[in-house]
Amino acid sequence: SEMSRPRMNYGSSYLNELSNQQQHPAPDERPEFPDRIQEAYRDWCEYYGKSYDVIRLRIFAANFLAVEKYHRETGVSLILNELADMTADEYQQRNMD
């Protein structure tokens, strides 16, 4: 339903808040994530036409949790955009190109 679809925001810059130390997980790691994060990631992939990828899921989950934490601490809602599966380093590199 429309209510369960994650809200998207093309103007959100929350990735700037993430640590530059965030690294890619090792390809052989198979992390377990709560169903709500996996469901949000599947919906996000469908919305943006991206393929489900365990490594990208791990990065998405970290960003998802950072957005939740920011909302809890500030009351400000941020919305996951098409960059939600990027590390801070990838985001910065993208902006330098």
N, C-alpha and C positions, 0 to 999 in steps of 0.2 A: 504494500500500500504506500501511498504518498507520504504518510506520516512516519513510516519506518525507514524511508530512504534518507541517507545522510544528507544534510544540508551542505551545499557547496558554496564557496566564496572565492571568486577569482582574485580579489584584492587583498586577501589575508597574507600577512608576512610573518606568521608565527615561527617559521623555520629559522628566522634570525635569532630567536630566543634560545635555540638549541645549542648545545655545546659543540664547539669545533672538534672536540675529541671523539665524537660519535664515529664509529668505524663500521665497515661492512662485516657481517658475521661470516664465520667460516662456512663454505658451501656444504660441508657434511653435517652441520648442525641442523637438527630438526626441532625447533622450539615449539612449545605448546603455548597456546594463547587462549584466553577466555573466549567463549562462543560469541559474545557481543563484539569483540574485536575482529574475529574471523568473519562474522557476518557483515560488519561494516566494511571490511576490506573487500569481500566479494562484491558488495553493492557498489563500492567505489570503483573497482576494476570494471564492472559492467558499465557504470555511468561514463567513465573516461575511455572505454574501449581498450583496456589494458589486460594482459594475460596474468592470471594468478601465478605468483612466484613466491616461494617460501622465503627467500632472502629479502625480497622487497616487502613481504609481509612483516618481517621482523623490524625493518626500518619504519614502515607504516605504523606498527604497533607502538613504537617509541614516540613517534610524532603524535599519535592519537592520545596517548597517555599524557604527553606534555600539554596538549590542548585542554584536556580534562583538568589537569592540575592548574593551569593558568585560569581557567574558568572558576574553579573552586576558590582560588586565592583572590581573584579580582572581581568576579561577578560578570566579567566581559565574555561574551560568546564569540568564539572563533570558529570558523567553518573550514573543514578539510577541502583543499582545492586539488588541482591536478598535480601539484608538487608534493603531495603528502607522503610519497614513497621515496623521497630524496633525503640523503643525509645533509647536514649543514655544509659540509665540504662540497658535495655535488651541487647544491644550490648556489654557493659562492662561485664555483667554476662556471656554471651555466651563465651567471651574470657577467662574467669576465669575457666570455666568448663574443 
